[in-house]
Amino acid sequence: MSPLALLNLGPWEIALILVLALLLFGGKKLPSLAKDLGSGIKEFRKSLSSSGEDDPPPPPPTQITTPEPEPEIKKESPKSKKKS
């Protein structure tokens, strides 16, 4: 069943709608409006059917590296001189 059958539109009603659209938008604007509408419907259907297949894969997880601690340098305390 077509969408037009639900609205019960005959050929005269469709012609009247087209003439009104032509009067409202003008002859130069109608082709671009139809093209934009068609591409919008196409993108909508594509997004419904693909359900995320075209999404790029997530980036690989980054590995967090911690810097190695510097070796500790032991400072010797000054030796006290023994007086004898």
C-alpha positions as CSV (number, residue, x, y, z in Angstrom):
1,M,0.0,0.0,0.0
2,S,1.5,3.3,-1.0
3,P,1.7,6.3,1.3
4,L,-0.6,8.3,-1.1
5,A,-3.3,5.7,-0.8
6,L,-3.5,6.4,2.9
7,L,-4.2,10.1,2.2
8,N,-6.6,9.2,-0.6
9,L,-5.1,11.9,-2.9
10,G,-6.2,11.9,-6.5
11,P,-4.4,13.4,-9.5
12,W,-6.1,16.8,-9.1
13,E,-5.1,17.1,-5.5
14,I,-1.5,16.2,-6.3
15,A,-1.5,18.7,-9.2
16,L,-2.9,21.4,-6.8
17,I,-0.2,20.7,-4.2
18,L,2.5,20.9,-6.9
19,V,1.2,24.2,-8.2
20,L,1.0,25.7,-4.7
21,A,4.6,24.6,-4.1
22,L,5.7,26.2,-7.3
23,L,4.0,29.5,-6.3
24,L,5.4,29.4,-2.8
25,F,9.0,28.5,-3.6
26,G,9.5,29.6,-7.2
27,G,10.8,27.6,-10.2
28,K,14.5,28.2,-9.4
29,K,14.2,27.0,-5.8
30,L,12.2,23.8,-6.3
31,P,14.9,21.6,-7.9
32,S,17.3,22.3,-5.1
33,L,14.6,21.7,-2.5
34,A,13.7,18.4,-4.1
35,K,17.4,17.4,-4.3
36,D,17.9,18.2,-0.6
37,L,14.8,16.4,0.4
38,G,15.9,13.3,-1.6
39,S,19.4,13.3,-0.2
40,G,18.0,13.7,3.4
41,I,15.6,10.7,2.9
42,K,18.5,8.7,1.4
43,E,20.8,9.4,4.4
44,F,18.0,8.6,6.8
45,R,17.3,5.2,5.2
46,K,21.1,4.5,5.0
47,S,21.5,5.2,8.7
48,L,18.5,2.9,9.5
49,S,19.8,0.0,7.5
50,S,23.5,0.2,8.4
51,S,22.9,0.4,12.2
52,G,26.5,1.4,12.8
53,E,28.4,-0.7,10.3
54,D,30.0,2.3,8.7
55,D,31.3,3.7,12.0
56,P,35.1,3.8,12.1
57,P,36.7,1.4,14.5
58,P,37.7,2.9,17.9
59,P,41.3,3.9,18.2
60,P,43.6,1.4,19.9
61,P,44.0,2.0,23.7
62,T,47.0,4.0,24.6
63,Q,49.5,2.5,26.9
64,I,50.4,4.7,29.8
65,T,54.0,4.4,30.8
66,T,55.4,5.7,34.0
67,P,59.0,7.0,34.0
68,E,61.4,4.8,35.8
69,P,62.6,6.3,39.1
70,E,66.1,7.6,39.1
71,P,68.5,5.6,41.1
72,E,69.1,7.1,44.5
73,I,72.6,8.4,45.2
74,K,73.6,7.8,48.7
75,K,75.4,10.7,50.2
76,E,77.9,9.8,52.8
77,S,77.8,12.0,55.8
78,P,81.2,13.7,56.5
79,K,83.2,11.5,58.9
80,S,84.0,13.0,62.1
81,K,87.7,13.0,62.8
82,K,88.7,11.4,66.0
83,K,91.2,13.2,68.0
84,S,93.3,11.0,70.1
